[in-house]
């Protein structure tokens, strides 16, 4: 099997890279996806995304090692196992981050990654509901829409946040996040707008693009210091070699990409030898610098007169009515993102750079043992905060197990006191909003363990006992120019030719907010750099 380009992973970055590269009919592209096609009906109905998170047909059901900062709890670590990757199973929030996030990347030595550099790629990938302007684009593969909140409690939370001193803004994606707003989502006409739908569906009939699902890449092949191709197995266990005449683009996620590199002998040579893998290229940063957003919830139980989505999600007749409404009109609760209200602010309340994210959802739940949602039978909401630029760092590595190796994920949440204190400040701000009018008139009480946490120490213990991932792991193949960097600012793996990485793993520092949109941008920029170099 001979192709010009082989793309590993069809998620947010991989689908964008493959789709754009295949626009040039003079090159051939092979896209390998370990999961299946995006045919599961729940993928396309936005509100049903929680059911995807525990489905082994759509999701990699990974768990981390016990996390010391979470009082020894392991963390559920899902990611998409389907065309579109995590863009096919996520909560569909469209958040780019702050301009300073990207300017910091640039100022640390990554030329071409400042806000003004990446903004054209965001505009290129968008088909924004409200048309083209200086911040947004139209005609791109990814539909972006302003969501209309489904429940009165969402509006009341927004109004209470404004009454608490947080400015109301119209758009969280101009580079300046300070404020609170109705969210933008990757949804159009009540349907999820994944990268599989945006980039791959229009491209699938191109003669120069081959898409293989059920293709699990076992290793990247080297010829000296040049990457020559990949080895992968299909669902039947047959092994195939794919040869890349020009480049391999690795986009298997912040967990999958370092795993494939390590399995290929690319990583810290000493650590690889310890687990019985012959090193092929010493690159000590592979798998290091793992960081993620963790969030913690306060769950207001609302007065019986103010129903929320709990009544719909836990009541089959009402769910049936909403489903019928959605089927006819593509409106209602089934066509919504996971979050309706989102804001960013300085947790020190000093007017500085925002460092916490606040979300509100008009439903409340407990986590199941598998990591899914169990909705409460009473009216309730979920208000959440996360510290957007955590300092704690973990890793992804291979360890010995049963005569071979297994993947070990250690996110190391809340290892740094700065992260703990930021979340503590955020919880206090969140509680202030819940007890401010007009939301306070809806509030019956706080529900769950968080309600009992009043002192700083009690709140910190609540954070350690209940914080959960927002599914934003990044950084494990970071971009940079120090000895722990894995790729340069052209996304080329250091010390090798013919291999680039185009997913969230390349982020040296996480963006302030949800990471799906930045990951798509990385794929767009990767394809543009490849085409630009080829056309010189």
HELIX and SHEET records of a PDB file:
HELIX    1   1 UNK A   12  UNK A   21  1                                  10    
HELIX    2   2 UNK A   41  UNK A   44  1                                   4    
HELIX    3   3 UNK A   46  UNK A   48  5                                   3    
HELIX    4   4 UNK A   49  UNK A   52  1                                   4    
HELIX    5   5 UNK A   68  UNK A   70  5                                   3    
HELIX    6   6 UNK A   85  UNK A   88  5                                   4    
HELIX    7   7 UNK A   99  UNK A  107  1                                   9    
HELIX    8   8 UNK A  115  UNK A  125  1                                  11    
HELIX    9   9 UNK A  152  UNK A  163  1                                  12    
HELIX   10  10 UNK A  195  UNK A  195  1                                   1    
HELIX   11  11 UNK A  196  UNK A  200  3                                   5    
HELIX   12  12 UNK A  253  UNK A  263  1                                  11    
HELIX   13  13 UNK A  269  UNK A  274  1                                   6    
HELIX   14  14 UNK A  309  UNK A  313  1                                   5    
HELIX   15  15 UNK A  316  UNK A  329  1                                  14    
HELIX   16  16 UNK A  333  UNK A  335  5                                   3    
HELIX   17  17 UNK A  417  UNK A  434  1                                  18    
HELIX   18  18 UNK A  439  UNK A  441  5                                   3    
HELIX   19  19 UNK A  449  UNK A  452  5                                   4    
HELIX   20  20 UNK A  456  UNK A  466  1                                  11    
HELIX   21  21 UNK A  504  UNK A  506  5                                   3    
HELIX   22  22 UNK A  516  UNK A  534  1                                  19    
SHEET    1   A 6 UNK A 209  UNK A 213  0                                        
SHEET    2   A 6 UNK A  29  UNK A  33  1                                        
SHEET    3   A 6 UNK A   2  UNK A   8  1                                        
SHEET    4   A 6 UNK A 239  UNK A 250  1                                        
SHEET    5   A 6 UNK A 226  UNK A 233 -1                                        
SHEET    6   A 6 UNK A 216  UNK A 223 -1                                        
SHEET    1   B 5 UNK A 209  UNK A 213  0                                        
SHEET    2   B 5 UNK A  29  UNK A  33  1                                        
SHEET    3   B 5 UNK A   2  UNK A   8  1                                        
SHEET    4   B 5 UNK A 239  UNK A 250  1                                        
SHEET    5   B 5 UNK A 499  UNK A 501  1                                        
SHEET    1   C 2 UNK A  59  UNK A  63  0                                        
SHEET    2   C 2 UNK A  76  UNK A  80 -1                                        
SHEET    1   D 3 UNK A 126  UNK A 128  0                                        
SHEET    2   D 3 UNK A 142  UNK A 146  1                                        
SHEET    3   D 3 UNK A 184  UNK A 185 -1                                        
SHEET    1   E 6 UNK A 179  UNK A 182  0                                        
SHEET    2   E 6 UNK A 341  UNK A 345 -1                                        
SHEET    3   E 6 UNK A 356  UNK A 361 -1                                        
SHEET    4   E 6 UNK A 382  UNK A 387 -1                                        
SHEET    5   E 6 UNK A 294  UNK A 302 -1                                        
SHEET    6   E 6 UNK A 443  UNK A 447 -1                                        
SHEET    1   F 6 UNK A 179  UNK A 182  0                                        
SHEET    2   F 6 UNK A 341  UNK A 345 -1                                        
SHEET    3   F 6 UNK A 356  UNK A 361 -1                                        
SHEET    4   F 6 UNK A 382  UNK A 387 -1                                        
SHEET    5   F 6 UNK A 294  UNK A 302 -1                                        
SHEET    6   F 6 UNK A 468  UNK A 469 -1                                        
SHEET    1   G 2 UNK A 187  UNK A 188  0                                        
SHEET    2   G 2 UNK A 191  UNK A 192 -1                                        
SHEET    1   H 2 UNK A 266  UNK A 267  0                                        
SHEET    2   H 2 UNK A 281  UNK A 282  1                                        
SHEET    1   I 2 UNK A 365  UNK A 367  0                                        
SHEET    2   I 2 UNK A 373  UNK A 375 -1                                        
SHEET    1   J 2 UNK A 395  UNK A 401  0                                        
SHEET    2   J 2 UNK A 404  UNK A 410 -1                                        
END                                                                             
